[in-house]
Amino acid sequence: MDDSHWTPADIPDLKGRTALITGATSGIGYRTAQVLAEHGARILLAGRRPDSLADAARRLRADVPGARLETVQLDLGDLAAIREAAAPLAAGEILDLLINNAGVMDVPERRLTRDGLELTVGTNHLGHFALTAHLMPALERSAAARVVTVSAVAAAWRSGDLADLMSEHGYRPMGAYAKSKRANVVFTQELARRFARSAHRAVVVHPGSAVTNLQRHTSTRRMGRLLVALASRTLMGSADGAAWPSLYAATHPEVVSGAYLGPAGRDQTSGTPKPVRLPAGADDPDLGAWLWRESERLAGVTFPVLQT
């Protein structure tokens, strides 16, 4: 995959393909949806708030006249809501692209989801794990579906060790975020192993560094102010450029299942997507199998047996 000059302009025609993007009302998610729509894909915009979804749909129709799109109200912190949102899609849709993009970051104190899960891991990893499980019937109807999960450079931090997944024995805001992002990578590696005898692909990306609405939900006393300060010095990319790894992973014909993609620029902060090094141990099959079992237990879901 030597595409040193790849840009979204190189994306092929996507007419006839359907893509669901979580966190699609702003930032990287919105830009991903916009570019896929520009290339002909039918877009399912997924987000938590009806007003934000309606606004994003209006903007996308204005940005891409003739875009085919629908909205899906989805709260990744509520397992029943995930099941309810996925049910009509699983019943009859053909889903070609699932882009697990939404996330929360730097929650200042340990909070719980509606189901009693630590909020950051519960949303960023377990919410997407459950969504992917519930959408498997729709994905399997595609001739070659792709599941693209958005991780972060934090996946490689030492604080991202997956022991004490729910932070029951000590909570640190960015430690929980790092755990969730490492879990995204480990989940993708295990899903790729389970896709091995099919034409489906599981790919994980990190977007480099960008100022998006994710940072607006951080505790501004620390991380939010730092991120804004860095952005003002152009050390961080825009949501436009940060969407490139997701777009590349979703559309490039040579992307292989299990790939980890990130920006090729200095310190992996921006630039053309390329394969990047996995966090240490993230491809360990034993770790992947453990996380899978634990995720099924915590999320109360069982992945269907994949048809080959």
N, C-alpha and C positions, 0 to 999 in steps of 0.2 A: 504494500500500500504506500507507494511513493507518490504522493499527490501534493507536492510542495507548493503548488499554486492553486489548489482547490479553493473555490468559493461557492456559496449557495447558488450562484448562477449555473453551476455544473450539475445541479440536481436534475434528474430525468423527469419526464412527464409522469405525473402521479394520478392521472385520471383513472377512476375506477377503484381507487384505494381509499380506505377509511382510517383516520388516525384519531385516537383519543389522547389528549394532553391534560394532565392534572396541573393545577396551579397556572391555568392558562389565561387568567384575567389581566396579568401584568408581567413586566420583566421578561425573563428568559422564556417562560412558558408562552406568553403572548407572541413574542417574536417568532418562536418556533412554529406556532399555529399559523401566523401570518405568512411565513415563507412556504410552508407546506401547502397552504391554500393557493398561493400564487402559482404553484406548480400543479394545481388541479386536484389536490386531495380533498376529499370530504372531511370536514373537521368536526369533532365532538369536543367542545370547550367544557372542561370540567373545573368547577370551583365551588367554594363553600357558600358564598353569599349570592342570593338571587339578584340583588341590585348590581353587584360587580359583574356578574355573568351577563346581565342585560346590557350593561355599558360596554363590556368587551365585545359582545356580538355586534353592537352598533358600530363600534370603531373598526372592527374587522371587515364588516360589509362596506364601510366607507373606504378603507384602505385597499380592499380587494373586491372591486365590483363584480358581482356574479358569484362570489364565493358561496360554496355549499357548506352550511354549518348548522349545528344544533348545539344546545347547551345541556349540560348534565350537572345537576346540583349534587355535590359530593362533599361530605365532611370526613376527611381521612382520620379524624379522631373519634369516630363513632362507628363501631363495627356493624351495627344494625343498619345504619345509613348507607354504608358501603355496599352491603348485601342488597339493600333495596334499590340503590342506584344501578347496580350491575345487573340485576335480574332481567329487565327487559332486553338489555343488550345480549346477555348470555342466551336468551331464549330464541333469538333469531338473527342477530347481526353477524356480519362477517367483519372482523376487526383485523386490519393488516398491521397497524402500528399502535403500540401502547407506549406512551412516553410518561414514565413516572417521574415527574418534575417537581411537584409541590414539596414544600418543606417549611419547617420552623427552625429557629436558631437562637441560641443564647437566651433561653428562658431563665429569668433571674433566680427563681427558686423551683424546687421540685414540685411539679404539678402533675395531675393525672388526667387522662382522657376519661370520657364518659364510662369506659369499661374498666377503669382502675389501672391503666397502664401508664408508665412514665411518659409524659407528653411528647418529648422530642423523639425518642425511639418509637413510641407508639404511633406517631404520625409519619415520620420520615421513612421508617422501615416497615413496621407491622401494618400500617394502613395500606401501603403499597403492596405488601405481601398478600394481604387479604384481597385487595382489589384484583391483583393479577390472578389469584386462584379463582375468584368468582367469574372472571372474564375468560378463563381458559376455553370454554366451549366456543365463544366467538372467535378467539384467536385460532383455534384448531380448524375452523371453517376456512381460514385463509390458506392459500397454497404455500405461502412462506411468510409467516408473521414475524415481526420483530418486537421484542420487549426491550426498550431502552430506559435505563434507570440512571438518574442524575445523582452522582455522589459529589465529592468535594475533595480538595487537597487534604482536608482534615482527616480523611480516612487513613492516612499514613501516620498520624500522630500517635505517640505512645499512650496517650490518654484514651485512645479509642479501643483499648482492649475490651473484648466482648464479655469477659467475666463480669458478673453483677450487671446483667443487661438492663435491668430495671432501676439501677442506681439505688437499691434499697439500703446499701451499706455506705453511703456517702455520695452526695450529689455535687457536681460542678457543672455549670451551664455549658461551657464549651467541651468539657469531657463527654457529656451526654450527646452533644452534637457530633463529636468525633466518633462515638460508638455507632450512632445512627448511620453515619456515612460509610464507616467500615462495613457495617451490616449490609448496606446497599451493594457493596462490592462482593462480599462473600455470598450473598443471595444470588447475585448474577452468575457467579462461577458455578454454583450448584444448579441453577436453572439451566445453564448451558450444558452441563453434564446430562441433565434429564432431557434436553432437546437433541442429544447427540445423534439419535437415530431418525430424526425428522429433518424437514427443511426449515424449521423455525430457528430463529437466532435470538440469543440474549446478549445484550451489550451494555456495558456500563461506561459512563463518561464523567469527567469533571470539567466544569466550565471555566477553569482559571479563576480570575478574580473580577467581579463586577459589582457595581452598586445597583441593587434591585430592591423590590419591596421586601425581600427576605431580610435585608439589613434594617428595614424600617420597623421590624418586629423585634429587634434586639434590645437589650437593656442599654439605652443610649449613654449611660454613664461611662461605658467602656468601649465596647466594640463598635457601636453605631457611629460615635464621633470619630473614632480612628479610621473607620472605613471611608467616611465622607472626606476626611482630611487627605487620605491617600488618593482618593479619586480626583480631588482637585489638583493634584500634582501629576495626573495622568499615569499613575502607576497601576491603575486598574482599568479594565476594559469596560465597554458598554454592554448592555443586555444584548444588543445586536451581535457583537462579536462573541459574547459568551454563549449564544445559542448555536454557534457553529458546530461544536462537538456533538450535540444532540442531533442536529440536522444531518451531519455526516454519518453518524451511527445509524440513523433511521433510513438513509437513502442510498448510501454508496454501495455498489454491487459487490465490492471485494471485502467488505467488513466481515470478519469471521466471528462466529459465536464465541463468547467468552472474552472478547477483546475489551481492553480498558483504554479509552481514548481521552486525550486532553490537548490543550493548545501547545503548539510547537515552539512558541516564543520563549524569550528569556524567563527562566524560573517558572515556566508553564503558566504564565499569567495571561497570555493572549497569543493569537496567531493561528495558523492553519492547523486543524486537528491531526494528530498522529497517535500511534500506540505509545503508551507510557507504562512505566514500571508499576506492577501491582504492589500494594502495601504488603509488607513481609507477612507471609503465612496465609494471605487471603485466598489462595488457591488450594489450601489443604483440604482434601476430600473429607477428612474426619471432622474438621471444623464446619465445613459446609453442611454435612449431614446433621451435625448437632444443632446448628442454627436453624436448619429446616424443621427439625422435630420441635424445637423450642418455639419457633414462630407459629407452627401449626397449633401447638398447645395454647400459647398466649392469645392468638388471634381467633381461636375456635374454628379453624377451617382445615379442610383436607384438600390438597390439590388432586384433581382427577387424574387417573392414569392416562398418560399421553399415548395417543394412537400413533403407530408407526407404519 
